[in-house]
Amino acid sequence: MTQPLNPLVTELEPDRILTFRKSLSNYSDLVYLTFGEPGFASPKAVKEATKKAIDDDRSHYGNSQGELALRQAALAYLKDRYQLNYPSIDNLIMTAGVTEGIQAIFKTLLTAGDGLLIPDPAYGSYFAALSLAGGVALPINTAKADFKLTPALVDEVIASATVPVRAILFNYPNNPTGVSYSLAELQALADCFERHDLWVISDEIYAELTYEGHHQSMGKLLPERSIVVNGLSKSHAMTGYRLGLIAGPLALIEEIQKVHGSSVFSLPTFVQDGAVAAFKMDRDELAYMIDGYRERRDFAKKELEELGFEVVSPKGAFYLYAKLPDKVNLDAQDFALDLAKNGGVAIIPGTAFSLFDEAKRYVRLSYAADMATLKAGLARLKKYLAKRKD
Ligand SMILES: Cc1ncc(COP(=O)(O)O)c(C=O)c1O
């Protein structure tokens, strides 16, 4: 066959986390502190509702934008949790996880050569989705400001951009740093986004995993220009259900729906029934997970600091982004490989999340796994560091 393939695909760099995990496949008996995979089972009410839906033959095509009962439950959830007052269920699209939602949004907002601001470090799969949409990443180096996005950093990158800047992809609590923002900080950023006339794609998938105070949504501060993405993967330990949502202004949602409808058509109906049960759960019913993650965060942070890591203050999500102890004479990639080989622990080098040099001294540790796994991993890390001769 001599026909060329689409260079946007053939030249796409494979996902750096998956590539790194592949490079670990030679090592056996590893403790994995790598993925953002909740160490809890999905809630019982969700499982029951899903099983019932299958028994009731809820196995046909559903409403393309999301079943009405699901969008009603999601609308009420967004209002209850984050005071988001969308006028109607037409302001929502239910997606196959945030992952699909982000692709549909990029395809709708961007044409080839358009710039998207991405506070860096960031969740790696944004970059692939952006390349496939033909967009240009304009990374903002938050390492310069304790990993917090500031209006000054945004202004600086926009001032030097050589392509039209259409939007920002803002993720908080952040993967990989766990950084989140006070209302005053968000307000200052919202004013800045407005001043630059940006669309704001606000990835709030970790909103419920906020350990001090409550998450404040960009959708509340900038309802006319925010596209909020959220879902059940992390908050409800439902990564395998693939259930996300997009919420935003009606005219824009109608355009995004064209992309979602043509690529997914509709989500599995029985998954949507399970998701209704999830959205109807009270915050109190899920508190055991949040309390569990908070305890793991506090434990892991203390342990890492005692070992000489400098940990970025984690307000949410379930990751610690930590600077290697000064005495370690390897960059993050080599350190993570050596730790797997000689210490039996898998963590991810910061370079999987960042285009900037600072990341070469950082690693991300996920504390989503259960406490026993976390303890075993940190004990191995301690032993490994004690043996190292830098
Ligand atoms: C910031 C962020 N957004 C989105 C996702 C993917 O979410 P979903 O499972 O809803 O596709 C992840 C998964 O780790 C993430 O860290």
The ligand as an SDF file (V2000), in Angstrom:
LIG
                    3D

 16 16  0  0  0  0  0  0  0  0999 V2000
   -6.9380   16.0740   34.4960 C   0  0  0  0  0  0  0  0  0  0  0  0
   -7.6260   14.8700   33.9520 C   0  0  0  0  0  0  0  0  0  0  0  0
   -8.6310   15.0270   33.0790 N   0  0  0  0  0  0  0  0  0  0  0  0
   -9.2590   13.9730   32.5510 C   0  0  0  0  0  0  0  0  0  0  0  0
   -8.9000   12.6730   32.8810 C   0  0  0  0  0  0  0  0  0  0  0  0
   -9.6300   11.5230   32.2420 C   0  0  0  0  0  0  0  0  0  0  0  0
  -10.9020   11.4490   32.7490 O   0  0  0  0  0  0  0  0  0  0  0  0
  -11.9780   10.4180   32.1740 P   0  0  0  0  0  0  0  0  0  0  0  0
  -11.7730    9.1110   32.8790 O   0  0  0  0  0  0  0  0  0  0  0  0
  -13.2900   11.0520   32.5560 O   0  0  0  0  0  0  0  0  0  0  0  0
  -11.7990   10.3180   30.7090 O   0  0  0  0  0  0  0  0  0  0  0  0
   -7.8620   12.4610   33.7760 C   0  0  0  0  0  0  0  0  0  0  0  0
   -7.4490   11.0830   34.1310 C   0  0  0  0  0  0  0  0  0  0  0  0
   -6.4810   10.8290   34.7960 O   0  0  0  0  0  0  0  0  0  0  0  0
   -7.2030   13.5900   34.3200 C   0  0  0  0  0  0  0  0  0  0  0  0
   -6.1940   13.4510   35.1820 O   0  0  0  0  0  0  0  0  0  0  0  0
  1  2  1  0
  2  3  1  0
  2 15  2  0
  3  4  2  0
  4  5  1  0
  5  6  1  0
  5 12  2  0
  6  7  1  0
  7  8  1  0
  8  9  2  0
  8 10  1  0
  8 11  1  0
 12 13  1  0
 12 15  1  0
 13 14  2  0
 15 16  1  0
M  END
$$$$
